Amino acid sequence: LVKNHKDGNHNNNDPSNIEYICDDCHAKFHQYAKGENSGVHIGGN
């Protein structure tokens, strides 16, 4: 499991902004991190 940022703003100082998701979901999230879906979680989370 890895830490992910719920709203895509990478605010590590806000515990409510952190969730734990599987590595595969995290990788899929990052595939879209710089696209038009930036900050939008995909891959089942």
Buried (B, 14 or more C-beta within 10 A) or exposed (E): EEEBBBEBEEEEEEEEBEEEBBEEBBEBBEEBEEEEEEEEBEBEB
